[in-house]
Amino acid sequence: MIMQIRAWFRPAPDSYAAGSVRKGKSPWIDGVHLLWSVWIFVTPMFDHYTWTWALLTLVSYPVFLFLYAKCIVSSRRATRLYALGMNALSMALMAWYPSGLTYFVFGCVMLRGCLTGFRTYLLMITALNAACLVEAWFLHYPWQAVISIPLVSFIIGLVTAAEKLSDEKDAELKLSHDEVRRLAATAERERIGRDLHDLLGHTLSLITLKLELSRKLFDRDSAAARRELEEAERVARHALAEVRAAVTGIRSTDLAAELASARLLLESSGVHLDYGSLPDALPQDIERTLALVIREATTNIHRHAAATEASVRFIRTTEKLDMQISDNGKGGLVTHGNGVSGMCERIRAVGGNLQIDSPPRRGTRLLISVSLHAQKAGGGSEGASQKGYAGSAA
């Protein structure tokens, strides 16, 4: 039972609570706003406390707390349902429970957390307040209550909306700063890679050639001396291979850069992107192809999927690499579109295949599988790039 309750209140990746955690705050920091619900208990002071008020408070306040908690931990798409539930609870109790108008204000404020634009939000709370005013007029509410509720709803709603817009801009600015720092680090790694290649690579190549020449010309020493020279040659070749491997690792940043850009794009449109650890030491053409596929897939998610969550996962074995890109959007992706056709062509060019699972209203899943064994057997880009480095060093 406890596990079910925890699962029920587990924060969604794009919820208020998850956003607070990403900022280093407590997931329940938004619970402080519940202090405004004190008006439920203050309102009867202007008239008198009754048993009806006590009974309705005992029944409705736990329901309100549940709806508020779900607004905090649910995905932005589901927040609208729980916020409207607060409005419905308030309007259902208006005939007997004026304190319930506090629920109405909370519902209007929490609506700002759903996936709607600012103009749509204003239209929604305008319609809700109009319905509330009509009901209050039929129930002969005092004019002070009739005026104050829409006024308070609009003022707090607009303040909350402004704060939300400011938070979104701050998040975009932080992502931009992270991107700038990442690009600067990438440029520095590439510079170090070029320096290592130009200096150490050329030097070790020269040492290897000198040792080979010495072994061929050296005819006076014993067999032990010859073995020492051969050992020196092997060490030099090993050092040369390590330098080239280091340069390849430093310069292979296409995949990481594309995932960082994808997160920047999707987070700005309200989609949480999650990706696990990246595979290392991929052939350059495979890494570049996967990066282009990620770019096309995340662009489609941003423009067409209407999703709130997306993920990229990698599974690597000695023989192949699997990459899965999924989202929780509307699905129904057609396989004959230009973007999908381009992805298929790129994957086929490196000897891989692409599978698409996109049932309507159940999200989209792309499964890309690329054989690493075929790349090595066919003299893939990794070997070609190393030869290219050796050629440039020479």
Stockholm file with secondary structure:
# STOCKHOLM 1.0

chainA/1-394         MIMQIRAWFRPAPDSYAAGSVRKGKSPWIDGVHLLWSVWIFVTPMFDHYTWTWALLTLVSYPVFLFLYAKCIVSSRRATRLYALGMNALSMALMAWYPSGLTYFVFGCVMLRGCLTGFRTYLLMITALNAACLVEAWFLHYPWQAVISIPLVSFIIGLVTAAEKLSDEKDAELKLSHDEVRRLAATAERERIGRDLHDLLGHTLSLITLKLELSRKLFDRDSAAARRELEEAERVARHALAEVRAAVTGIRSTDLAAELASARLLLESSGVHLDYGSLPDALPQDIERTLALVIREATTNIHRHAAATEASVRFIRTTEKLDMQISDNGKGGLVTHGNGVSGMCERIRAVGGNLQIDSPPRRGTRLLISVSLHAQKAGGGSEGASQKGYAGSAA
#=GR chainA/1-394 SS CHHHHHHHTCCCTTSHHHHHHHTTSCTTGGGGGGGGGGHHHHGGGGSCCCHHHHHHHHHHHHHHHHHHHHHHHSCHHHHHHHHHHHHHHHHHHTTTCGGGHHHHHHHHHHGGGSSCCHHHHHHHHHHHHHHHHHHHHHTTCCHHHHHHHHHHHHHHHHHHHHHHHHHHHHHHHHHHHHHHHHHHHHHHHHHHHHHIIIIIIHHHHHHHHHHHHHHHHCCSSCHHHHHHHHHHHHHHHHHHHHHHHHHHHHHCCHHHHHHHHHHHHHHHTTCEEEECCCCCSCCHHHHHHHHHHHHHHHHHIIIIICCSEEEEEEEECSSEEEEEEEECSCCCCCTTSHHHHHHHHHHHHTTEEEEEECCTTSCEEEEEEEEHHHHHHTTCHHHHHHHHHHHHHC
#=GC SS_cons         CHHHHHHHTCCCTTSHHHHHHHTTSCTTGGGGGGGGGGHHHHGGGGSCCCHHHHHHHHHHHHHHHHHHHHHHHSCHHHHHHHHHHHHHHHHHHTTTCGGGHHHHHHHHHHGGGSSCCHHHHHHHHHHHHHHHHHHHHHTTCCHHHHHHHHHHHHHHHHHHHHHHHHHHHHHHHHHHHHHHHHHHHHHHHHHHHHHIIIIIIHHHHHHHHHHHHHHHHCCSSCHHHHHHHHHHHHHHHHHHHHHHHHHHHHHCCHHHHHHHHHHHHHHHTTCEEEECCCCCSCCHHHHHHHHHHHHHHHHHIIIIICCSEEEEEEEECSSEEEEEEEECSCCCCCTTSHHHHHHHHHHHHTTEEEEEECCTTSCEEEEEEEEHHHHHHTTCHHHHHHHHHHHHHC
//
